[in-house]
Amino acid sequence: MTNITGLDLNLLKALDALIDTRSVTRAADRLGLSQPAVSGMLARLRDVFNDPLFLRTQRGILPTPRAEALAAPVKRMLTEIETLLQPAAFDPATVQATVRIAATDYAQTAVILPLLRVLRAQAPGLRIAVQPVDATAFPAQLESGQLDLALVTPEMAPDTLRARRLFDENYICILREGHPAADSLDLDRFCTLDHAIMSHDGTRFRGATDHALERLDRSRRVIATVPSFLVLIELVKQSDAIALVPQRLTRNVSGIVTRPPPLTVPGFTKIAVWHERLQHDPTHIWLRQRLFGG
């Protein structure tokens, strides 16, 4: 039977960081320790668990089956210990924590940037780590603790997660300043112009606008597809192409003019989702209240 006296909390935190980052260097950065110190902790972990735990590869370290089996229990244990040590009275001005959020480039601009301004003023010790949304992986990432919050659309979220609506969004047509069609954008002119669209993987040349046009027995010409709304806006600024973008992204943007689309294009709803394990966490309750205007 393994003697647990050789296993302290810092070793568990090191194991969790190594499993997440698959790199001694990145684990050391996360923990605020030197690389030799983390290497020493890994050696102690190998003794405690009587397993190599990680094998070196050209791209970092690869967890053994034993390490993979430990990943979820260790993260759950660390979360429970962190909750246990959380002070009874929550003070945003003194809290020291990191919240991991998955968001599209749209949500990063429309939601994360305004949130960061609030945090700098009210909770300067609360850090936000933002990463792109992996549509297939984010529910498991929320469950395992790799993520704390995801900003997605309702159809992306499984009903096993907690969720709340942030807002509804509409599309607006954008053209560069001085575009010859800016003052006469009817449906006929709309269909003759060059269009650019956003697709998350930069491969699709069709979207909601094309489906709306088909219902009217019309079509358009899409000359470019890019994986970012911000790049799409810059493309419009520098060309005669036009685009439909979420209206919130056009606020305070210079170099473009906005016009209502000459046809009805459905918008979308943005929601925040999180796992049940964080439902009663004081830090996350406070953060969600800021997101939802509480």
C-alpha positions as CSV (number, residue, x, y, z in Angstrom):
1,M,0.0,0.0,0.0
2,T,1.4,3.4,-1.0
3,N,2.3,5.7,1.9
4,I,0.4,8.9,1.4
5,T,2.7,10.9,3.7
6,G,5.0,11.4,0.7
7,L,2.2,13.1,-1.2
8,D,1.5,16.8,-0.4
9,L,-0.8,19.3,-2.0
10,N,2.0,20.9,-4.0
11,L,2.7,17.6,-5.7
12,L,-0.9,17.2,-6.7
13,K,-0.9,20.7,-8.1
14,A,2.3,19.9,-10.1
15,L,0.7,16.7,-11.4
16,D,-2.4,18.6,-12.5
17,A,-0.3,21.2,-14.3
18,L,1.8,18.5,-16.0
19,I,-1.2,16.7,-17.2
20,D,-2.8,19.8,-18.6
21,T,0.2,21.4,-20.2
22,R,2.2,18.2,-21.2
23,S,5.3,20.2,-20.7
24,V,7.6,20.6,-17.7
25,T,8.4,24.2,-18.8
26,R,4.8,25.3,-19.2
27,A,3.9,23.6,-16.0
28,A,6.7,25.5,-14.2
29,D,5.3,28.8,-15.6
30,R,1.8,28.0,-14.4
31,L,3.0,27.1,-10.9
32,G,5.5,30.0,-10.7
33,L,8.4,27.6,-10.1
34,S,11.7,26.8,-11.8
35,Q,11.9,24.0,-14.3
36,P,14.3,22.0,-12.1
37,A,11.9,22.3,-9.2
38,V,9.1,20.8,-11.3
39,S,11.4,18.1,-12.6
40,G,12.2,17.2,-8.9
41,M,8.5,17.1,-8.1
42,L,7.9,14.8,-11.0
43,A,10.5,12.4,-9.7
44,R,8.8,12.4,-6.3
45,L,5.4,11.7,-8.0
46,R,6.9,8.8,-9.9
47,D,8.1,7.3,-6.6
48,V,4.7,7.9,-4.9
49,F,2.7,6.3,-7.7
50,N,5.3,3.7,-8.8
51,D,4.8,4.7,-12.4
52,P,6.7,6.8,-14.9
53,L,3.6,9.0,-15.3
54,F,5.0,10.8,-18.4
55,L,7.3,9.8,-21.3
56,R,9.4,12.4,-23.2
57,T,8.5,13.0,-26.9
58,Q,9.6,15.5,-29.5
59,R,6.5,17.7,-28.6
60,G,6.8,17.5,-24.9
61,I,5.7,14.8,-22.4
62,L,3.1,12.2,-23.0
63,P,1.0,11.0,-20.0
64,T,1.0,7.2,-19.3
65,P,-2.4,5.5,-18.8
66,R,-1.8,5.8,-15.0
67,A,-1.4,9.6,-15.3
68,E,-4.5,9.8,-17.5
69,A,-6.5,7.9,-15.0
70,L,-5.4,10.3,-12.2
71,A,-6.3,13.4,-14.2
72,A,-10.0,13.8,-13.3
73,P,-9.7,12.7,-9.6
74,V,-6.8,15.0,-9.0
75,K,-8.5,18.0,-10.6
76,R,-11.7,17.3,-8.6
77,M,-9.7,17.0,-5.4
78,L,-7.9,20.3,-6.0
79,T,-11.2,22.0,-6.8
80,E,-12.7,20.7,-3.6
81,I,-9.7,21.8,-1.5
82,E,-9.8,25.2,-3.1
83,T,-13.5,25.5,-2.3
84,L,-12.8,24.4,1.3
85,L,-10.2,27.1,1.7
86,Q,-12.3,29.8,0.1
87,P,-13.1,32.5,2.7
88,A,-16.6,32.8,3.9
89,A,-16.9,36.5,3.0
90,F,-16.1,37.1,-0.7
91,D,-14.4,40.4,-1.5
92,P,-13.8,41.0,-5.2
93,A,-11.2,43.7,-4.4
94,T,-8.9,41.1,-2.7
95,V,-9.7,37.9,-4.6
96,Q,-6.7,36.2,-6.3
97,A,-7.9,33.7,-9.0
98,T,-7.8,32.8,-12.6
99,V,-11.0,32.1,-14.6
100,R,-10.6,30.1,-17.9
101,I,-13.2,31.1,-20.6
102,A,-13.8,29.7,-24.1
103,A,-15.1,32.2,-26.5
104,T,-15.3,32.9,-30.3
105,D,-13.5,36.0,-31.7
106,Y,-17.0,37.6,-31.7
107,A,-17.6,36.9,-28.0
108,Q,-14.1,38.0,-27.1
109,T,-14.9,41.4,-28.5
110,A,-18.5,41.7,-27.6
111,V,-18.4,40.1,-24.1
112,I,-14.8,39.6,-22.8
113,L,-13.5,43.1,-23.5
114,P,-16.3,44.9,-21.6
115,L,-15.9,42.3,-18.8
116,L,-12.2,43.0,-18.5
117,R,-12.9,46.7,-18.0
118,V,-15.2,45.8,-15.1
119,L,-12.7,43.4,-13.6
120,R,-9.8,45.9,-13.7
121,A,-11.9,48.3,-11.7
122,Q,-13.6,46.0,-9.3
123,A,-11.5,42.8,-9.0
124,P,-7.9,43.5,-10.1
125,G,-6.7,40.2,-8.8
126,L,-9.1,38.2,-11.0
127,R,-7.3,37.1,-14.1
128,I,-9.1,35.9,-17.3
129,A,-7.5,33.2,-19.6
130,V,-9.4,33.2,-22.9
131,Q,-9.1,30.4,-25.5
132,P,-11.1,29.6,-28.7
133,V,-14.2,27.5,-28.4
134,D,-13.7,23.8,-29.5
135,A,-17.3,22.9,-30.3
136,T,-16.8,19.2,-29.7
137,A,-14.6,19.4,-26.6
138,F,-15.8,22.3,-24.5
139,P,-18.5,20.4,-22.5
140,A,-15.8,17.8,-21.4
141,Q,-13.4,20.7,-20.7
142,L,-16.0,22.3,-18.4
143,E,-16.6,19.0,-16.6
144,S,-12.9,18.3,-16.1
145,G,-12.0,21.8,-14.9
146,Q,-9.9,22.8,-17.9
147,L,-12.5,25.5,-18.6
148,D,-14.7,27.4,-16.2
149,L,-17.1,29.1,-18.6
150,A,-17.9,29.0,-22.3
151,L,-19.7,31.7,-24.4
152,V,-21.6,29.8,-27.1
153,T,-25.0,29.6,-28.8
154,P,-27.9,27.6,-27.4
155,E,-27.7,24.9,-30.1
156,M,-24.0,24.2,-29.1
157,A,-24.7,23.6,-25.4
158,P,-25.8,20.2,-24.0
159,D,-28.6,20.2,-21.4
160,T,-26.2,18.7,-18.8
161,L,-24.6,22.2,-18.3
162,R,-25.9,25.2,-16.5
163,A,-26.8,28.0,-18.9
164,R,-28.1,31.6,-19.0
165,R,-28.9,33.9,-21.9
166,L,-26.6,36.9,-22.4
167,F,-28.3,38.7,-25.3
168,D,-29.8,38.4,-28.8
169,E,-27.7,39.6,-31.7
170,N,-28.7,40.9,-35.1
171,Y,-26.7,41.3,-38.4
172,I,-25.9,44.6,-40.0
173,C,-24.5,45.2,-43.5
174,I,-21.2,47.1,-43.6
175,L,-19.5,48.9,-46.5
176,R,-16.3,51.0,-46.6
177,E,-16.7,54.8,-46.2
178,G,-17.3,56.3,-49.7
179,H,-18.6,53.0,-51.2
180,P,-20.7,53.9,-54.2
181,A,-23.6,51.6,-53.0
182,A,-23.7,53.1,-49.5
183,D,-26.8,55.3,-50.3
184,S,-28.6,52.9,-52.6
185,L,-28.4,49.4,-51.1
186,D,-31.5,47.7,-52.3
187,L,-31.8,44.0,-52.8
188,D,-30.8,44.1,-56.5
189,R,-27.7,46.1,-55.8
190,F,-26.9,43.9,-52.8
191,C,-26.9,40.8,-55.0
192,T,-24.6,42.3,-57.6
193,L,-21.9,43.4,-55.2
194,D,-18.9,41.3,-54.0
195,H,-19.4,39.8,-50.6
196,A,-17.0,38.5,-47.9
197,I,-18.1,36.2,-45.0
198,M,-16.7,34.8,-41.8
199,S,-16.5,31.0,-41.2
200,H,-14.7,29.6,-38.2
201,D,-12.5,27.3,-40.2
202,G,-12.2,29.7,-43.2
203,T,-13.6,27.2,-45.7
204,R,-17.3,27.8,-46.1
205,F,-18.5,30.2,-48.8
206,R,-22.2,30.0,-47.7
207,G,-24.0,31.2,-44.6
208,A,-27.3,32.4,-43.2
209,T,-27.5,35.2,-45.8
210,D,-27.3,32.7,-48.7
211,H,-30.2,30.6,-47.2
212,A,-32.3,33.8,-46.9
213,L,-31.5,34.8,-50.5
214,E,-32.5,31.3,-51.7
215,R,-35.9,31.7,-50.2
216,L,-36.3,34.8,-52.4
217,D,-34.9,32.9,-55.4
218,R,-31.8,35.2,-55.4
219,S,-28.1,34.6,-54.9
220,R,-24.9,36.6,-54.3
221,R,-21.2,36.3,-55.1
222,V,-18.9,35.5,-52.1
223,I,-15.3,36.4,-53.0
224,A,-13.6,35.6,-49.7
225,T,-14.1,33.7,-46.5
226,V,-12.0,34.5,-43.3
227,P,-12.0,32.9,-39.8
228,S,-12.4,36.2,-37.9
229,F,-15.1,38.9,-37.9
230,L,-12.3,41.4,-37.1
231,V,-10.4,40.5,-40.2
232,L,-13.7,40.6,-42.1
233,I,-14.2,44.2,-41.1
234,E,-10.7,45.1,-42.1
235,L,-11.2,43.4,-45.5
236,V,-14.4,45.6,-46.1
237,K,-12.5,48.7,-45.1
238,Q,-9.9,48.1,-47.8
239,S,-12.1,46.9,-50.7
240,D,-15.4,47.3,-52.4
241,A,-16.6,44.0,-50.9
242,I,-19.5,44.2,-48.4
243,A,-20.4,41.9,-45.5
244,L,-23.0,41.2,-42.8
245,V,-21.6,41.2,-39.3
246,P,-23.0,41.1,-35.8
247,Q,-24.2,44.6,-35.0
248,R,-22.3,44.9,-31.7
249,L,-19.0,44.6,-33.5
250,T,-19.6,47.8,-35.5
251,R,-19.8,50.1,-32.4
252,N,-17.1,52.8,-32.4
253,V,-15.5,51.3,-35.6
254,S,-14.2,53.9,-38.0
255,G,-13.8,53.6,-41.7
256,I,-17.1,51.8,-42.4
257,V,-20.8,52.7,-42.8
258,T,-23.6,50.4,-41.7
259,R,-26.9,49.8,-43.4
260,P,-29.9,47.5,-42.6
261,P,-29.7,44.4,-44.8
262,P,-32.2,44.6,-47.7
263,L,-33.6,41.2,-46.6
264,T,-34.3,39.4,-43.4
265,V,-31.3,37.4,-42.1
266,P,-31.9,35.6,-38.7
267,G,-29.6,36.7,-35.9
268,F,-28.4,34.5,-33.0
269,T,-28.5,34.3,-29.2
270,K,-25.3,34.2,-27.1
271,I,-25.4,32.3,-23.8
272,A,-22.9,31.5,-21.0
273,V,-22.6,27.9,-19.9
274,W,-20.8,26.4,-16.9
275,H,-20.6,23.1,-15.0
276,E,-22.6,22.3,-11.9
277,R,-19.3,22.1,-9.9
278,L,-19.0,26.0,-10.1
279,Q,-22.7,26.8,-9.5
280,H,-22.1,27.8,-5.8
281,D,-18.5,29.0,-6.0
282,P,-18.4,32.7,-4.7
283,T,-15.9,33.9,-7.3
284,H,-17.8,32.5,-10.2
285,I,-21.2,33.7,-8.8
286,W,-19.8,37.2,-8.7
287,L,-18.2,36.9,-12.2
288,R,-21.5,35.6,-13.7
289,Q,-23.4,38.5,-12.1
290,R,-21.1,40.9,-13.8
291,L,-21.7,39.1,-17.1
292,F,-25.4,39.2,-16.7
293,G,-25.6,42.8,-15.5
294,G,-26.2,41.9,-11.9
